[in-house]
Amino acid sequence: MIDNTRGILAMSASVVVFIFNDALIKLAAESVPSVQAIGVRGVFATLWCALALLASGAWRQIAMAANPHVLLRGALEAAAAIVYLVALFHIPFAIATAVNLSTPLVLTVLAVLMLRERNIPNDLNVQSSQRISVVLTYLALMLAPFYWPGSAISLIITIGLNHRFYRFLARKRGLWFAVRAVPMHLAYFLYSGASFVVGCVKAIQAEHG
């Protein structure tokens, strides 16, 4: 089995484990306090991490954990985990899972379109509002089956960011033409974002052979 296939299978298995873990936490939160559920989860997560350190031999480099960047990353990771678990206790499990699984895609798009990731070519002649519109359009699409108010808010913000373009269309061709152009413009954001990400992936693959 090649390394890429092994890695894909391992990542897929980890996603299944994470979803199963979240489902158990959701069930536990119905009968025990939220703080207790988070604490028990943290204890078991720490034990698994310690086991992984021992099995891989990475414990020999444990001193590197004192690096300020590592400590900051750990603090942010802990804060993110707590916020996610609190949200999990208050929203339907399907919505939490959908948002969680969409995170890698959203972060990739953000890194490419907004954060100007150094290792990814980013020479599109577009404005920041257009980059944000791509992210919001994808967010609206992913939230639509599970949480339509969030999807509607994302679309409203996207339309607001591009209001000058729609006003221009209304002046030139009339209000009804501008209204009909909105869905086509949103579709443009979808395929533009997808095409750009695919192009970046292809460029990275070509760069690394």
N, C-alpha and C positions, 0 to 999 in steps of 0.2 A: 504494500500500500504506500503510495507516494505521500510526502509530507503534507501537501495541500489537502488531499482527501482526508488524511487523518485529522488535520486541524479543523476542517469543515465539520466532520462528524463529532469531534469533541465540542465545538462551539454549539452545534445543534443539541447535543445531549445536555450541555450546561443550561441552555434556554429552557428545556423541558424541566430540569431540576429547579430552576429559579421559579418557574410558573407554579410547580407543585408546592414549593416552599411558601410562595405568596398565598396560595389557596389555603394551606394549613394555618398560616398567620391570620388570614381573614376569618377562618372558622374559630380559632382560639380567641380572637378579639371579642367574639360574641358572649363569651363566658368568663373571661378574665380581664383585669384592667389593661389598658393599652400599654402603660409603662412596663408592666410585668411581661407582657408578650414581647415587647422590644428588647427588654433586658435578657430574657431567655434566648431569644434569637441571637443577640450579640455574643452571649457566652458560647453557644455552639459554633457560631461563625469563627470566633477566636480559636477554639479548639481545632477546627478544620484547618485554619491557616497555620497553626503551629505544627500540625501533622504534615502539611505540605512543605513547610520549611525543613522539617527533619528528613522527610523522604527525598527531597531534591538536593539537600546539602546546602541550601541557600542560607542556613542559619550561621554559616561561617562569615557571612557578610552583614550580619545583623547590625553592626556598628554604623552602617550607612543609613540606617533608619533615622539617625539623629540629624541628618541633613535637613536644613530649614525647609527646602522645597518639598521633601518627602513628608515632613510633619504638616506642612500646609495642605498638601494633597490629602493626607489622612484625615485632617480636620474637616475639609470640604466633603470628603467621601462620607464621613460619619454624619455630617449635617444633612447631606442629600438622602442618606438612608433613613434617617429619622423623619424627615419631611415626607418622603415617599410612603413610609409605613403609616404615618398619621393620615395621609390622604387615602391610603388603602382602607383604613378603618371607616371612612366616611363616604366613599363613593362605591358604585357597583364594581365588582371584580373585573368584569369584561372591559370597562372603561380604563381601569388602572393598567390592565395588561396591554391594551392597545396603545396607550400612551407610552408605557415602558418599552415596548417593542419598537416603537417608532423613534425612540431616542437616537439610536445610531444613525439613522437616515437624516434626522434633523440636524444632528451635530456635524455630519459630513457636509451637508449643504451650507450650514453656517460657516464652517471652516473654509470652504471653497469660496463662497459668495460674500462673506462679511468679514471674516477674520484674516483673510489673505494668507492662508497657509503657505509657508515658504516652499514646501516640497511639491506643491500642486500649481501648475500654470494657471494664472488668473489674469488674463489680459482682455476680458470682455469690456467693451465700451458701454457700460451701463451705470446707472445711478444707484445710490444706496437704496432708494425707495423701491426700485425694481428688484433688487436682491431680496429685500425684506418681503416683497410681494410674492416671490417664488416660495419662500419658506411658509408664509401664511396660507397660500393656496394649497400647498401640500398638507398643512396642518388641518385646514378645513375639510379636505378630502378624507383624511384619516379619522377625524372626529365625527363625521357625518353619520355613520351607522350606529354610533354608540352614544353621542352626546351632541344633539343638533344645536343647542344654544351656543356651545363653544364654536361649532362650525360656522354658525351664522355670524358670530362676533368676528371671527377671523376674516370672513368674506367682506363684512362691512368695513373693517380696517383696511383691507386690500383696496376696496373701491375708493375709500377716502384718500389713500396714498396716491391714487391715480386720477383724482377728480379733475385735474387740469386737462388731462387727455380726453376724458369723457365730455368735459365742457367744450373742448375744441371740436369734437365730433358733433355735438349738439348744435354748435354755431354753424358748422358747414353743411350738415345733412339733416338736422332736425333732432328733436328729443327722442323720438321713437327709434331712429337709427342708432343713437348712442346707447339706448337701453338694450337693443339687440346685439350691440357690439360687446357688451360686458361678458357674456358667457364665452365668446370667442377669445376675448383678451385673457380670461382666466385659463382657458385651454392653452393659450400661447405660453403662459407662465409655467404650466405643467410640463409641456414638451421641451421648453427651453431649459428648464432646470434639469430634467432627466437627461437631455442631450449633453449638457455641459458636464454633469457628473460622469456619464459614460465616457465622454471624451477625455476627462482627467484620468479616469481609471486606465483607459487604453494608453495614455501617454506615460503613466507610471509603469505599466507593464512593459512598454517598449524600452523605457529608460533602464529598467533592471533586468533586461534580457528575457 
